[in-house]
Amino acid sequence: MRSVGGHFVETLQRSASSTRCGRVSRVKHRELEEDRLHWAMAEETYQSVAAEMNLSETAFVQTLSERDTLSTANPNVHLTFETLSGELYARKKGENIVLDFPLNPPVPQGADEVKDLLKAAVGDLEVREVQYSSSTRKLLVCLSDSYTRQNLESLRVDAASLLAADSGVHVRGVIVTLRGDGRPYNFYSRYFAPWVGINEDPVTGSAHTVLAPYWSGRLGMMHLQGRQCSPRGGDVDVTIREDGRVDLAGHACIVTCGTLHF
């Protein structure tokens, strides 16, 4: 691969109050010296760099000036990320980074129609209800209110069993969720998506676009606090907006900084 100079790289933990929890993301800033203003990598190169990073996602950020960075000094700046799910927006609010997502409300799903998948996901645990989001192909499995956070955290889900139970045509991810006690969490969740190569995701924005309308409807609340109970874990502050979108907020901390040469 031809060398085009150094590019600054940061590794972030999202939805994290420390470097030991949250979702790991890699952010790569393109240098824009005057003789490189029109330079851009080929799509295959972007994908190769992301594969080398080997994280849940790698974002390529084009920073034109200090005025375009997310910081307390620039409270009105929004960053736009072009993704396969459409454009996503990020902004700074206090100490949090806020991600602006579309809502993906689920609808009731017959348990008998996905009984093998339920067995693979939660075993013999009692299921309160099952819902499905067709826009994201995510199955939401809500456990009985008699269970606690510890029950959810101790759940052992075998990825091979999930794959055997569904081909991935109907379901691309399973959300297992549980009501919280409101001190401070209104709900807990875990997310499994072996159909897209993710046995369990640490903290998942897209899952919360399904969880947000579900729990808002059940609890009658527009602002909720969620905890994703993966081994890494992470907090997600959820605010449903009047325009039909949802703000997902959390802390982010820089873990590593460096320069990538290629």
C-alpha angles and dihedrals in degrees: 000000000000119000116245099170136268125323124195115241130194129186113211135192109216124202086017135129091190139019091260098067141039132052119313117229131175118219119195119196117206114223111232107198114167095261091050101047093113096038119116134166122245115256091250089057092052089051092047092052091048091050090051090052088053096199134128090268140355118205124200110211123194107208113193099177143345088268090067098059127102105249142128087259090059104044095160098053118115124192118211120212119197108216139163086259092055131262117338123193132212130192139167119252115176107305093339136087110224121208117201112216137171116250118248106194115200125220130213115284125199108248092213090060091060101028095129091051092048090051091051093047105042106008111204097345114127113257119213096194144333126224134178134212109208093188092060099022089232122148114214115207115189115197125217116282088239090077126086136216089264091060090054094046092050093052112119113206120190112215093206091056091052091051091049092050096053132021093218095250093106102022128037098168141016123218116198111194141176136189116258129214096243093246084132105312122072092188143005128213148175127199130211124186113162089153088074096036098268113115090184127354116217097219122355126201095187091053089055091055084066097036093050098063092038096054093036089058094047097044100032092233132130095194118053139168116223134188121202104210102206116136088268094038131188144198122241122193107208126201121175111210130213091242092067097259132107132227115217112194134184145140121277126196130188113242102176138007127194149129124270116211120194 
